[in-house]
């Protein structure tokens, strides 16, 4: 009995030595008020509790553990050494940074709790590796209340961006674009019918985030220029640590999704004959002379399907092509605690599915930040781009390539009398021809030999 009692006493003493009860009260350092719901954890062990409505707590601390961790939303997490104490009272300091989460707005930052505006944010990984020449196309469908529309499928053409609809009937409706705090030009710089897009100079791979200010509060920052909303673009910057190198290459092809069916030579003749017979306005001789003129002066080009001179041109084949896309991005970023850098270079080349439509861009960027003192930081953002935009006229212009389908199918692509494009030369004068083909040939406006 004595031996058994001694063993129990020893176990009780060991258990008592392994744990001790620690209690206390948690208050706020601002006004000394009780802090209910504070998490109290034993560091390094899965043991914890929370304070009651009066801020009191009590828990068992195992032997070998000597630190309690106190944490609560809106307060700084605090670690306290217990030592030999059994009562540990703690005051928590408010976490001003957490309560004042920073949001990039305007020319600087704003505290999130004070932010009343509606902002949509698009991160870099959402718009990376998308084979489009401008970032507006990449953000399409990724921000509520933001409408992005391409006026046509031509490369490098102007984009229509509307934030919560159009705000003006007669004035412009494009938003204000800000890159790293600097307003940039986004309006077309073209005096011709084909719009340009200055934002093609910006490499989408250099973008860290896009913040879209969608309501009237943006006007308090940028004034009347923000009437149509604001698109804030933040480019990538270096982080302290080892230097990271990134190489990205993309390639692809594109082709038209559908083609229209146009009349061939036989169908064309049939309908024109019916029209002549129904109207009686043209004699058979005049009709045949006209067809021969369409056929580059060769009657056999339209009259005899068995003739080697017979012509049946599908003009769509002359303006459609298989488009190509290639893009190479190189970047390096890194630095120390005081100096950080981001350097990038990019080449992008894209051919449209219509001949004559191309976009070539070579760009480079340097973002440098230096922490001179605790309160002084300076840096440089430098970017340089050369963009060549081979544009096409708007779709409603007669000189756009697809208007070539107005030419008759019996007209050859190359005039056998001159060896040049049909319509390039007037045989009687030796000057550029304005009469043959009867309709204007858009290929004459395009450096066709360099773009096939």
C-alpha positions as CSV (number, residue, x, y, z in Angstrom):
1,X,0.0,0.0,0.0
2,X,2.8,2.4,0.9
3,X,4.6,1.6,-2.4
4,X,1.4,2.1,-4.4
5,X,0.6,5.4,-2.6
6,X,4.2,6.7,-3.3
7,X,3.9,5.9,-7.0
8,X,0.7,7.9,-7.3
9,X,2.2,10.8,-5.4
10,X,5.2,10.8,-7.7
11,X,3.0,10.8,-10.8
12,X,0.9,13.7,-9.4
13,X,4.1,15.7,-8.6
14,X,5.4,15.0,-12.1
15,X,2.1,16.1,-13.7
16,X,2.0,19.2,-11.6
17,X,5.6,20.0,-12.6
18,X,4.8,19.6,-16.3
19,X,1.9,22.2,-16.3
20,X,1.0,25.4,-14.6
21,X,-2.1,27.6,-14.8
22,X,-1.5,31.1,-16.1
23,X,-4.3,33.7,-16.0
24,X,-4.6,37.4,-16.6
25,X,-6.4,40.2,-18.3
26,X,-6.0,41.7,-21.7
27,X,-6.7,45.4,-22.3
28,X,-6.3,48.1,-25.0
29,X,-3.3,50.4,-24.6
30,X,-5.4,53.3,-26.0
31,X,-7.9,53.6,-23.2
32,X,-7.3,50.6,-20.9
33,X,-10.7,49.0,-21.8
34,X,-11.1,45.3,-21.7
35,X,-10.3,43.4,-24.9
36,X,-12.8,40.5,-25.3
37,X,-12.2,37.7,-27.9
38,X,-8.4,38.0,-28.0
39,X,-6.7,34.8,-29.0
40,X,-4.2,33.5,-26.4
41,X,-1.9,30.8,-27.7
42,X,1.0,28.9,-26.2
43,X,3.8,29.4,-28.7
44,X,5.0,26.1,-30.2
45,X,2.0,24.1,-28.8
46,X,-1.5,23.5,-29.9
47,X,-2.9,25.0,-26.7
48,X,-5.0,28.2,-26.6
49,X,-8.0,30.0,-25.4
50,X,-9.7,33.4,-25.8
51,X,-10.5,36.2,-23.4
52,X,-14.0,36.6,-22.0
53,X,-16.2,39.7,-22.1
54,X,-14.1,41.2,-19.3
55,X,-10.8,40.5,-21.1
56,X,-9.9,37.7,-18.7
57,X,-8.3,34.4,-19.7
58,X,-6.9,31.3,-18.1
59,X,-5.0,28.3,-19.6
60,X,-2.5,25.6,-18.8
61,X,1.0,26.1,-19.9
62,X,3.0,22.9,-20.3
63,X,6.6,22.6,-19.1
64,X,9.1,23.7,-21.7
65,X,6.8,26.4,-23.1
66,X,7.4,29.9,-21.8
67,X,5.8,32.2,-24.4
68,X,2.2,33.3,-24.9
69,X,1.0,34.9,-28.1
70,X,-1.8,37.4,-27.9
71,X,-3.5,38.4,-31.2
72,X,-6.7,40.1,-32.3
73,X,-7.9,41.8,-35.5
74,X,-7.0,45.4,-35.5
75,X,-4.2,45.0,-32.9
76,X,-0.5,44.1,-33.2
77,X,0.3,40.6,-32.3
78,X,2.2,40.5,-29.0
79,X,4.4,37.8,-27.5
80,X,5.0,37.7,-23.7
81,X,7.5,35.6,-21.8
82,X,5.8,33.9,-18.8
83,X,8.8,33.0,-16.7
84,X,7.8,32.0,-13.2
85,X,4.7,34.1,-13.2
86,X,1.2,32.7,-13.0
87,X,-0.6,36.0,-13.6
88,X,0.2,37.8,-16.9
89,X,-1.7,41.0,-17.8
90,X,-1.2,42.4,-21.3
91,X,-2.0,45.6,-23.1
92,X,-2.4,45.4,-26.9
93,X,-1.4,48.2,-29.3
94,X,-3.7,49.0,-32.2
95,X,-2.3,47.9,-35.6
96,X,-2.6,51.2,-37.5
97,X,-1.2,49.7,-40.7
98,X,-3.8,47.0,-40.7
99,X,-6.7,49.4,-40.0
100,X,-5.3,51.8,-42.6
101,X,-4.7,49.3,-45.5
102,X,-3.2,51.3,-48.3
103,X,-4.9,51.6,-51.7
104,X,-3.2,53.3,-54.7
105,X,-5.3,56.3,-55.8
106,X,-4.5,59.4,-57.7
107,X,-1.0,60.6,-57.3
108,X,-0.3,58.7,-54.1
109,X,-2.1,56.4,-51.7
110,X,-5.3,56.5,-49.6
111,X,-6.4,54.7,-46.5
112,X,-8.8,52.0,-47.4
113,X,-11.3,52.8,-44.6
114,X,-11.5,56.4,-46.0
115,X,-12.0,55.2,-49.6
116,X,-15.5,55.7,-50.7
117,X,-15.0,55.2,-54.4
118,X,-15.6,52.1,-56.5
119,X,-12.3,50.6,-57.7
120,X,-11.8,47.4,-59.8
121,X,-8.3,45.9,-59.6
122,X,-6.8,43.6,-62.2
123,X,-3.6,41.9,-61.3
124,X,-0.7,41.1,-63.6
125,X,-1.3,37.4,-63.7
126,X,-4.7,38.0,-65.2
127,X,-3.4,39.8,-68.3
128,X,-0.1,38.1,-68.9
129,X,0.6,35.7,-71.8
130,X,-2.5,36.9,-73.8
131,X,-1.6,37.4,-77.5
132,X,-3.0,40.9,-77.9
133,X,-1.1,44.0,-78.9
134,X,-2.7,46.3,-76.3
135,X,-3.6,45.8,-72.6
136,X,-7.2,47.1,-73.1
137,X,-8.0,43.9,-75.0
138,X,-6.5,41.8,-72.2
139,X,-8.8,43.4,-69.5
140,X,-11.9,42.8,-71.5
141,X,-14.5,41.0,-69.4
142,X,-12.3,41.2,-66.2
143,X,-13.8,44.3,-64.5
144,X,-17.4,44.8,-63.7
145,X,-18.9,48.0,-65.2
146,X,-16.1,48.3,-67.8
147,X,-17.0,47.9,-71.5
148,X,-14.2,47.3,-73.9
149,X,-14.9,47.1,-77.7
150,X,-12.7,46.9,-80.7
151,X,-14.2,48.9,-83.6
152,X,-12.8,46.2,-86.0
153,X,-10.5,43.3,-86.1
154,X,-7.5,45.2,-87.5
155,X,-4.3,45.2,-85.4
156,X,-3.3,48.3,-83.6
157,X,-6.6,50.1,-84.2
158,X,-8.3,52.4,-81.6
159,X,-10.2,50.7,-78.8
160,X,-13.4,51.9,-77.3
161,X,-13.4,51.8,-73.4
162,X,-16.4,52.8,-71.5
163,X,-16.6,52.9,-67.7
164,X,-20.2,52.6,-66.6
165,X,-21.5,53.7,-70.0
166,X,-21.1,56.9,-72.0
167,X,-21.2,60.2,-70.0
168,X,-21.3,62.6,-72.9
169,X,-23.3,62.9,-76.2
170,X,-21.0,65.2,-78.1
171,X,-17.7,65.1,-76.2
172,X,-15.2,62.3,-75.7
173,X,-16.0,59.2,-73.6
174,X,-12.6,57.7,-73.3
175,X,-11.3,57.4,-69.7
176,X,-8.2,59.1,-68.4
177,X,-5.1,56.8,-68.4
178,X,-2.5,57.1,-65.7
179,X,0.8,55.2,-65.8
180,X,2.8,55.3,-62.5
181,X,1.1,58.5,-61.6
182,X,1.6,60.3,-64.9
183,X,-1.3,61.0,-67.2
184,X,-0.7,59.8,-70.8
185,X,-2.2,60.5,-74.2
186,X,-4.8,57.9,-75.3
187,X,-6.6,59.7,-78.0
188,X,-6.0,58.8,-81.7
189,X,-3.3,60.9,-83.3
190,X,-4.4,60.1,-86.8
191,X,-5.9,62.6,-89.2
192,X,-6.9,59.7,-91.6
193,X,-9.9,57.4,-91.3
194,X,-7.9,54.7,-89.5
195,X,-7.5,55.5,-85.8
196,X,-4.3,55.0,-84.0
197,X,-3.9,53.7,-80.4
198,X,-1.1,55.3,-78.5
199,X,-1.4,52.7,-75.8
200,X,0.1,50.1,-78.1
201,X,3.5,51.6,-77.0
202,X,2.9,50.1,-73.5
203,X,4.1,46.5,-73.1
204,X,1.4,44.4,-71.3
205,X,4.2,42.3,-69.7
206,X,5.5,45.3,-67.8
207,X,2.2,45.9,-66.0
208,X,1.9,44.9,-62.3
209,X,-1.7,45.9,-61.8
210,X,-4.5,47.9,-63.3
211,X,-6.9,49.9,-61.0
212,X,-10.1,51.3,-62.6
213,X,-11.8,54.2,-60.7
214,X,-15.4,53.9,-61.8
215,X,-17.3,56.6,-60.0
216,X,-17.5,60.4,-59.4
217,X,-15.0,60.4,-56.5
218,X,-12.2,60.1,-59.1
219,X,-13.0,63.7,-60.1
220,X,-11.9,64.9,-56.7
221,X,-8.4,63.6,-57.6
222,X,-8.1,64.4,-61.3
223,X,-10.8,67.0,-61.9
224,X,-12.9,67.1,-65.1
225,X,-10.5,64.8,-66.9
226,X,-11.8,62.0,-64.8
227,X,-15.4,62.5,-65.9
228,X,-15.2,59.2,-67.9
229,X,-13.4,57.3,-65.2
230,X,-9.7,56.6,-64.6
231,X,-7.6,53.7,-65.6
232,X,-4.5,53.6,-63.3
233,X,-1.6,51.4,-64.5
234,X,1.2,50.4,-62.2
235,X,4.3,48.9,-63.8
236,X,6.5,46.3,-62.2
237,X,9.2,47.2,-59.7
238,X,12.2,45.4,-58.3
239,X,12.2,43.7,-54.8
240,X,15.2,43.3,-52.5
241,X,16.9,39.9,-52.8
242,X,18.6,37.9,-55.5
243,X,18.3,39.0,-59.1
244,X,15.5,37.2,-61.0
245,X,15.6,36.8,-64.8
246,X,12.6,36.1,-66.8
247,X,12.3,35.1,-70.5
248,X,8.9,34.7,-72.2
249,X,8.3,33.8,-75.8
250,X,4.9,33.5,-77.5
251,X,4.1,32.6,-81.1
252,X,0.9,31.8,-82.9
253,X,-1.1,32.1,-86.1
254,X,-4.5,33.4,-87.0
255,X,-6.9,33.1,-89.9
256,X,-10.4,34.4,-90.8
257,X,-13.2,32.5,-89.3
258,X,-15.5,32.7,-92.3
259,X,-15.6,33.8,-95.9
260,X,-18.5,35.1,-97.9
261,X,-19.5,33.3,-101.1
262,X,-19.3,35.6,-104.1
263,X,-20.3,35.0,-107.7
264,X,-17.9,33.2,-110.0
265,X,-17.6,34.3,-113.7
266,X,-20.4,32.1,-115.0
267,X,-22.8,33.2,-112.3
268,X,-21.8,36.9,-112.8
269,X,-22.4,36.7,-116.5
270,X,-25.8,35.0,-116.0
271,X,-27.1,37.7,-113.7
272,X,-25.8,40.5,-115.9
273,X,-27.4,39.0,-119.0
274,X,-30.7,38.8,-117.2
275,X,-30.4,42.4,-116.1
276,X,-29.7,43.6,-119.6
277,X,-32.6,41.6,-121.0
278,X,-35.0,42.8,-118.4
279,X,-34.1,46.5,-118.8
280,X,-33.2,46.6,-122.4
281,X,-31.0,49.6,-121.7
282,X,-27.8,48.1,-123.0
283,X,-27.2,46.5,-126.4
284,X,-25.6,43.1,-126.7
285,X,-22.5,44.7,-128.3
286,X,-22.1,47.2,-125.4
287,X,-22.6,44.4,-122.9
288,X,-19.9,42.2,-124.5
289,X,-17.5,45.1,-124.8
290,X,-17.9,45.9,-121.1
291,X,-17.3,42.2,-120.2
292,X,-14.2,42.2,-122.4
293,X,-12.9,45.4,-120.7
294,X,-13.5,43.7,-117.3
295,X,-11.5,40.7,-118.6
296,X,-8.3,42.8,-119.4
297,X,-9.2,43.1,-123.1
298,X,-9.4,39.3,-123.6
299,X,-12.9,38.1,-124.7
300,X,-11.9,34.5,-124.0
301,X,-11.4,35.3,-120.3
302,X,-15.1,35.3,-119.8
303,X,-16.7,33.8,-122.8
304,X,-15.1,30.3,-123.1
305,X,-14.7,28.3,-119.9
306,X,-12.6,25.8,-121.8
307,X,-10.1,28.4,-122.9
308,X,-6.7,28.5,-121.1
309,X,-7.3,32.3,-120.8
310,X,-10.5,31.9,-118.9
311,X,-10.4,33.8,-115.6
312,X,-12.3,33.0,-112.4
313,X,-10.8,35.1,-109.7
314,X,-11.8,34.8,-106.0
315,X,-10.6,38.2,-104.8
316,X,-10.8,37.2,-101.2
317,X,-7.7,35.1,-101.8
318,X,-5.8,38.2,-102.7
319,X,-6.4,40.1,-99.4
320,X,-6.7,37.3,-96.8
321,X,-3.6,35.6,-95.4
322,X,-2.6,33.6,-92.4
323,X,-1.6,36.1,-89.7
324,X,1.5,35.5,-87.6
325,X,2.2,36.6,-84.0
326,X,5.6,36.6,-82.2
327,X,6.6,38.2,-78.9
328,X,9.7,38.0,-76.9
329,X,10.0,39.5,-73.4
330,X,13.2,39.7,-71.3
331,X,13.3,41.2,-67.8
332,X,15.5,41.3,-64.7
333,X,14.6,42.5,-61.3
334,X,16.2,42.5,-57.8
335,X,18.3,44.7,-55.6
336,X,19.2,45.4,-52.0
337,X,17.3,46.8,-49.1
338,X,18.2,50.3,-50.3
339,X,18.3,50.0,-54.1
340,X,15.8,48.0,-56.2
341,X,15.5,47.8,-60.0
342,X,13.4,46.4,-62.8
343,X,14.7,46.3,-66.3
344,X,12.8,44.8,-69.3
345,X,13.0,44.7,-73.1
346,X,10.4,43.4,-75.5
347,X,9.8,42.8,-79.2
348,X,6.3,42.2,-80.6
349,X,5.5,41.5,-84.2
350,X,2.0,40.7,-85.4
351,X,0.5,40.4,-88.9
352,X,-3.2,40.7,-89.4
353,X,-5.3,38.4,-91.5
354,X,-5.6,41.3,-94.1
355,X,-2.6,42.1,-96.2
356,X,-1.0,45.4,-95.3
357,X,-2.1,45.3,-91.6
358,X,0.9,44.8,-89.3
359,X,2.2,46.0,-85.9
360,X,5.8,46.0,-84.8
361,X,6.9,47.2,-81.4
362,X,10.3,47.3,-79.7
363,X,10.2,48.6,-76.2
364,X,12.3,48.9,-73.1
365,X,11.8,50.0,-69.5
366,X,13.9,50.8,-66.4
367,X,12.3,51.3,-63.0
368,X,14.8,52.2,-60.3
369,X,14.1,53.0,-56.6
370,X,16.6,54.1,-54.0
371,X,16.1,54.5,-50.2
372,X,18.4,57.4,-49.5
373,X,17.4,57.9,-45.9
374,X,14.6,56.7,-43.6
375,X,12.4,59.6,-44.9
376,X,13.8,60.1,-48.4
377,X,13.2,57.8,-51.3
378,X,13.8,58.7,-55.0
379,X,13.9,56.8,-58.2
380,X,13.4,56.9,-62.0
381,X,10.8,55.4,-64.3
382,X,12.1,55.4,-67.9
383,X,10.5,53.7,-70.9
384,X,11.2,53.9,-74.6
385,X,9.2,52.4,-77.4
386,X,9.3,52.4,-81.2
387,X,6.0,51.2,-82.7
388,X,5.3,50.9,-86.4
389,X,1.6,50.5,-87.1
390,X,0.7,49.6,-90.7
391,X,-2.9,50.7,-90.7
392,X,-5.8,50.1,-93.0
393,X,-8.7,52.4,-93.8
394,X,-12.0,52.0,-91.9
395,X,-14.3,49.3,-93.2
396,X,-16.7,51.9,-94.7
397,X,-13.8,53.3,-96.9
398,X,-13.6,52.0,-100.4
399,X,-9.9,51.7,-100.2
400,X,-10.0,49.0,-97.4
401,X,-8.7,45.7,-98.8
402,X,-11.9,43.8,-98.6
403,X,-13.6,46.3,-101.0
404,X,-11.7,44.4,-103.6
405,X,-14.6,42.0,-103.9
406,X,-16.3,44.7,-105.9
407,X,-14.1,43.7,-108.8
408,X,-15.5,41.3,-111.3
409,X,-14.4,37.6,-111.1
410,X,-13.4,37.7,-114.7
411,X,-10.7,40.4,-114.0
412,X,-7.3,38.8,-113.7
413,X,-5.1,39.7,-110.7
414,X,-2.2,40.5,-113.1
415,X,-3.0,42.3,-116.3
416,X,-1.3,40.2,-119.0
417,X,-0.8,43.3,-121.2
418,X,1.4,45.1,-118.6
419,X,2.5,42.4,-116.1
420,X,1.3,44.7,-113.4
421,X,-1.6,44.6,-111.0
422,X,-4.9,45.1,-112.9
423,X,-5.7,48.8,-113.0
424,X,-2.1,49.9,-112.3
425,X,-1.4,51.3,-115.8
426,X,-3.5,53.0,-118.5
427,X,-2.2,51.5,-121.8
428,X,-3.2,54.5,-123.9
429,X,-1.4,57.1,-121.7
430,X,1.1,55.1,-119.7
431,X,-0.2,56.8,-116.6
432,X,-1.9,55.2,-113.5
433,X,-5.2,54.0,-114.7
434,X,-8.5,55.3,-113.2
435,X,-10.8,53.5,-115.7
436,X,-9.7,49.9,-115.6
437,X,-10.7,47.9,-113.7
438,X,-14.0,49.7,-113.7
439,X,-13.8,49.7,-109.9
440,X,-10.9,50.9,-107.9
441,X,-8.3,48.2,-107.0
442,X,-7.3,48.5,-103.3
443,X,-4.2,46.5,-103.8
444,X,-2.7,49.5,-105.6
445,X,-2.5,51.3,-102.2
446,X,-0.7,48.5,-100.4
447,X,2.9,47.5,-100.8
448,X,1.7,44.1,-102.0
449,X,5.1,42.7,-103.0
450,X,6.5,43.3,-99.5
451,X,3.6,41.7,-97.6
452,X,2.7,38.5,-99.3
